[in-house]
């Protein structure tokens, strides 16, 4: 049951990818500094390295021009892909919306760059964060998948101030999405958008064929285990005040993979009498995702969720402290400068100045740390003593200047 399968050649095999790959470029102390090979827009700064991060494609652009970072992380042994707009910083008090994407059976976290790519971009354009967990592979709503969903939410809630969650599923991913919603595994769910999505695992089992084989692969040939984890076990009251859009192919027989009568339409019939907003949209593409899914999904988010404001304007300047080299140091050749910078919202950039002259921009290496390696042996910095400061900037344009340190260049 997989209509979101996607491969990402080399993603898993290239090893750790660090934001801020370093390359020699002109312009710093001595006419050369180590700077990022990519050039982020002046208003953005890369997302700090996330816990468990092992791969990223930084400074990506949606078709609408929103800058985001495409990051893969490990959460309790499972892998997830996250699209984070650079306007949303970890550890900020600004509220965010997180959209959880549930891929088809047999797919994985790379579906966020595949069948879900356009919908994820639309989320990013709205200032939201998109995440797709592998959640154990083809496990439907197995207890292992549920545990990974809980771990995923705990991970995201430790990084962001989540005000709203929205669920978006396709095919076999519908089982974990509906289980997450019916059981309220995560708080503040504003709605669920299911496309050709699974709901009743026992219907697969009883129906035989490939559907039964897929469920047995997850649960074993054990009807009791299937029933215990089946989202369809939840009573109608579980859907009280829920919001959902069910997208299925009509007539029902045109989708032979996830028959709508047993899944999407069955869920809708159960939920509608008690739901706050439960609607149907039909297509004629069989088990393929219809072209209207992305714009319709965005319309539903706008309908269900209060607008999440952009990062708030503020007048509080960041604070910056030069932590290396030590005040009074003598340096020569290549030297690494490190700065700790904090802000009540988020620091977006840190630069080093000699007197009133900007010498170089630093690269963010963690939530509060910035650094770059510089070349001091140059006609621009003849041997002598210099007063060095760091200037940290936030998204509102506030600038905080560190206490100066004295560096002596002696090449």
C-alpha positions in Angstrom: 0.0 0.0 0.0 2.5 2.5 -1.1 1.8 5.5 -3.3 4.5 7.8 -1.8 7.6 5.7 -2.3 10.7 7.7 -3.0 14.4 7.1 -3.0 17.1 9.6 -2.2 20.3 8.2 -3.6 23.3 8.9 -1.4 21.3 10.4 1.4 22.0 7.6 3.8 25.5 6.7 2.6 27.3 10.0 2.6 27.8 10.1 6.3 27.3 13.1 8.5 26.7 16.4 6.7 27.5 19.6 8.5 25.7 22.8 8.0 28.3 25.3 7.0 30.7 23.3 4.9 33.9 25.4 4.9 35.7 26.7 1.9 38.4 29.3 1.5 37.0 32.7 0.3 38.3 36.2 0.1 37.2 39.0 2.3 38.2 38.4 5.9 41.2 39.2 8.0 44.1 39.0 5.7 41.9 38.9 2.7 40.8 35.3 3.1 38.4 33.6 5.5 36.8 30.2 5.7 33.1 30.8 4.7 30.1 28.7 3.8 30.1 27.5 0.2 26.4 28.5 0.0 25.2 32.0 0.4 22.1 32.4 2.6 19.9 35.4 2.1 20.8 38.2 4.5 17.5 37.8 6.4 18.0 34.1 7.1 20.4 32.0 9.0 20.8 28.2 8.8 18.9 26.1 11.4 21.4 25.1 14.2 22.5 21.5 14.2 19.6 19.4 15.5 20.0 16.5 18.0 20.6 13.3 16.2 21.2 15.1 12.9 23.1 13.0 10.3 22.3 14.7 7.0 21.1 18.0 5.6 20.5 20.0 2.5 20.8 23.6 3.7 19.4 26.8 2.3 16.8 25.2 0.1 14.1 27.3 -1.6 10.5 26.5 -2.2 8.9 27.6 -5.5 7.6 30.6 -3.6 11.1 31.5 -2.5 10.9 30.5 1.2 14.3 29.5 2.6 14.3 26.2 4.5 16.7 23.5 5.7 16.0 19.9 4.8 17.3 17.8 7.7 17.5 14.1 8.5 17.7 13.1 12.2 17.6 9.9 14.2 14.9 9.7 16.9 15.1 6.6 19.2 16.7 4.7 16.4 14.1 5.7 13.8 14.9 8.2 11.1 12.9 11.3 10.2 13.2 14.0 7.6 12.3 17.6 8.7 11.8 20.7 6.6 12.4 23.7 8.8 11.9 27.3 7.4 14.8 29.4 8.5 12.3 31.9 10.1 11.5 29.3 12.7 14.4 28.7 15.2 14.8 25.9 17.7 14.5 26.9 21.3 12.6 30.1 20.4 9.4 31.1 22.3 7.6 31.8 19.0 4.7 29.4 18.4 4.8 27.1 15.4 2.6 24.6 13.6 4.0 21.2 12.9 2.5 19.1 10.1 3.1 15.3 10.4 3.2 13.4 7.2 2.5 9.6 7.2 3.9 7.8 4.2 2.5 4.8 2.4 3.4 1.3 3.4 6.9 0.2 2.2 8.1 3.9 1.9 10.1 5.8 4.5 11.0 9.4 5.6 12.2 10.3 2.1 8.5 10.6 1.1 8.8 14.2 2.3 11.1 14.8 -0.7 8.9 12.6 -3.0 5.1 12.4 -3.1 4.8 14.8 -0.2 7.2 17.4 -1.6 4.7 20.0 -2.8 2.6 19.7 0.3 5.6 20.1 2.5 6.7 23.2 0.6 3.2 24.7 1.1 3.6 24.0 4.9 7.0 25.7 4.9 5.6 28.7 2.9 3.0 29.1 5.7 5.8 29.2 8.3 5.1 25.7 9.5 7.5 22.7 10.0 7.0 19.5 8.1 8.2 16.1 9.4 8.0 12.6 8.1 9.1 9.7 10.3 9.9 6.3 9.0 8.1 5.0 12.2 9.4 1.5 11.8 8.5 1.1 8.1 5.4 -0.9 7.3 4.1 -1.2 10.8 0.7 0.6 10.4 -0.4 1.4 14.0 1.6 -1.4 15.6 2.7 -0.5 19.2 6.3 0.1 17.9 5.0 2.7 15.4 2.9 4.3 18.2 6.0 4.5 20.4 8.0 6.1 17.6 5.2 8.7 17.1 5.3 9.6 20.8 9.1 9.9 20.6 8.8 12.0 17.5 6.5 14.5 19.2 8.7 14.6 22.3 11.7 15.4 20.1 9.9 18.2 18.3 8.3 19.6 21.4 11.8 19.8 22.9 12.9 22.0 20.1 9.9 24.1 19.2 6.9 25.8 20.9 4.2 23.8 19.2 0.9 25.5 19.2 -0.8 23.4 16.5 -0.4 19.9 14.9 -1.9 18.8 11.6 -1.9 15.2 10.3 -1.5 14.4 6.6 -1.6 10.8 5.5 -1.7 8.6 2.4 -2.4 4.9 1.8 -1.0 2.7 4.6 0.1 5.8 6.6 -3.5 6.4 7.4 -3.5 3.8 10.1 -0.9 5.6 12.2 -2.5 9.0 11.5 -6.0 7.9 12.5 -4.6 6.1 15.6 -2.7 9.3 16.5 -5.8 11.3 16.2 -8.4 9.0 17.8 -6.1 8.2 20.7 -4.9 11.8 21.0 -1.3 10.5 21.1 -0.2 14.1 20.6 -1.9 17.3 21.8 -3.4 20.2 19.9 -4.4 18.4 16.8 -6.2 20.9 14.6 -7.2 18.4 11.8 -6.3 15.4 9.7 -6.2 15.2 5.9 -6.2 11.6 4.6 -5.8 10.6 0.9 -6.7 7.1 -0.1 -5.8 6.2 3.5 -6.0 3.0 5.5 -8.3 2.9 8.6 -9.5 -0.7 9.3 -6.7 -3.2 9.6 -9.0 -6.0 10.3 -10.7 -5.4 6.9 -7.4 -5.9 5.2 -6.8 -9.1 7.2 -10.3 -10.5 6.5 -10.1 -9.5 2.9 -7.1 -11.8 2.2 -4.6 -11.3 -0.7 -1.9 -8.7 -0.6 -3.7 -6.6 2.0 -3.7 -9.4 4.5 -0.1 -10.3 3.7 0.9 -6.7 4.5 -0.9 -6.6 7.8 0.5 -10.1 8.8 4.0 -8.8 8.0 3.5 -6.2 10.7 1.5 -8.1 13.3 2.0 -11.8 12.5 -1.0 -14.0 11.8 -2.6 -12.9 15.0 -6.1 -11.4 14.8 -6.0 -10.4 18.5 -2.9 -8.3 18.0 -4.4 -6.7 14.9 -7.6 -5.9 16.7 -5.8 -4.4 19.7 -4.0 -1.9 17.5 -6.7 -1.3 14.9 -7.7 2.3 14.6 -11.2 1.1 13.8 -11.6 -0.2 17.4 -12.1 3.3 18.7 -15.7 4.3 19.5 -17.5 7.1 17.8 -16.8 9.3 20.9 -13.1 9.3 20.0 -14.0 11.6 17.1 -15.9 14.2 19.0 -15.0 17.7 17.8 -12.5 16.3 15.4 -11.7 17.9 12.0 -10.9 15.8 8.9 -11.0 15.8 5.2 -11.3 12.3 3.6 -10.1 12.1 0.0 -11.0 8.8 -1.9 -11.6 7.5 -5.4 -15.1 7.1 -6.6 -16.7 4.8 -7.5 -15.3 2.8 -4.6 -14.2 -0.1 -6.7 -11.7 2.0 -8.6 -9.3 1.9 -5.6 -8.5 -1.8 -5.1 -5.5 -1.2 -2.8 -7.4 0.6 0.0 -11.1 0.2 -0.8 -12.9 3.4 0.3 -16.0 1.7 1.6 -13.9 -0.2 4.2 -11.6 2.7 5.1 -12.1 6.4 4.3 -15.8 6.2 3.9 -16.3 4.0 6.9 -14.3 6.5 9.1 -16.2 9.4 7.7 -19.6 7.8 8.4 -18.5 7.1 12.0 -17.0 10.5 12.7 -19.5 12.9 11.0 -22.2 12.8 13.6 -19.9 14.0 16.3 -17.1 15.8 14.4 -16.7 19.5 14.3 -15.8 19.4 10.6 -15.7 16.1 8.6 -15.9 16.4 4.8 -15.4 14.2 1.7 -13.7 15.0 -1.6 -13.7 12.5 -4.3 -11.5 11.9 -7.4 -11.3 9.3 -10.1 -7.6 8.4 -10.0 -7.9 5.0 -8.3 -5.2 4.7 -5.7 -3.1 7.6 -7.1 -3.0 10.9 -5.3 -5.2 13.5 -7.1 -3.6 16.7 -8.4 -5.9 18.9 -6.2 -4.5 17.3 -3.0 -1.9 20.0 -2.2 -4.0 23.2 -2.7 -7.0 21.5 -1.0 -4.8 20.5 1.9 -3.6 24.0 2.4 -7.2 25.3 2.2 -8.1 22.8 5.0 -5.3 24.0 7.2 -6.4 27.6 6.8 -9.9 26.5 7.7 -9.0 24.4 10.7 -6.1 26.3 12.2 -5.6 29.8 13.6 -2.9 31.6 11.8 0.5 31.2 13.4 2.1 34.7 13.4 5.6 35.2 12.0 8.4 35.5 14.5 7.4 38.5 16.7 9.1 41.8 16.3 11.1 42.9 19.2 13.4 45.7 20.4 15.7 43.5 22.5 19.2 43.3 21.2 21.1 40.0 21.2 24.0 39.4 23.6 27.4 38.3 22.2 30.6 37.2 23.9 33.9 36.3 22.2 35.0 33.0 23.8 38.1 32.3 21.6 40.8 33.4 21.3 41.3 34.7 24.8 41.6 38.4 25.4 45.2 39.4 25.0 46.2 36.5 22.9 48.9 36.5 20.2 47.8 34.8 17.0 49.4 33.9 13.7 48.4 32.0 10.5 45.0 30.2 10.8 43.1 31.2 13.9 39.6 30.1 15.0 37.3 32.8 16.4 34.3 31.6 18.5 31.4 33.6 19.8 28.4 32.8 22.1 25.3 34.7 21.0 21.8 34.6 22.5 18.6 36.5 22.0 15.1 36.5 23.3 13.8 35.3 19.9 16.7 34.2 17.7 20.1 35.3 16.5 20.3 35.4 12.7 23.9 36.4 12.2 27.2 37.1 13.9 30.1 39.2 12.4 33.6 40.1 13.7 34.8 43.6 13.6 38.3 45.2 14.0 37.5 48.6 15.2 34.7 49.8 12.9 35.7 47.5 10.0 33.8 44.3 9.4 36.3 41.5 8.9 34.2 38.3 8.6 30.8 36.5 9.2 30.7 33.6 11.5 29.0 30.2 10.9 26.4 28.9 13.4 27.6 25.6 14.9 24.9 25.1 17.6 22.0 26.8 19.2 24.2 29.5 20.7 27.7 29.0 19.3 29.2 30.7 16.1 32.7 30.3 14.7 34.9 30.5 11.7 38.6 30.0 11.0 40.5 33.0 9.6 43.8 33.7 7.9 45.8 36.4 9.6 48.9 36.5 7.5 48.0 39.2 5.1 48.8 42.8 4.1 45.3 43.7 5.5 46.4 42.7 9.0 50.1 43.5 9.4 51.7 42.6 12.7 50.2 44.7 15.4 47.5 44.8 18.1 43.8 45.0 17.2 40.6 45.7 19.2 38.1 43.0 18.1 34.3 42.9 18.8 31.5 40.6 17.7 28.2 42.0 16.5 25.1 39.7 16.8 21.9 40.5 14.8 18.4 39.2 15.2 15.5 39.0 12.8 14.2 42.4 13.8 17.5 44.0 13.0 18.6 44.6 16.6 22.3 44.5 17.0 24.2 43.5 20.2 28.0 44.3 20.4 30.3 42.2 22.6 32.9 43.6 24.9 36.1 44.1 23.0 39.1 41.8 23.2 42.6 42.6 22.2 44.5 40.4 19.7 48.0 40.7 18.7 49.0 39.5 15.2 52.6 38.2 15.1 53.3 36.3 11.9 
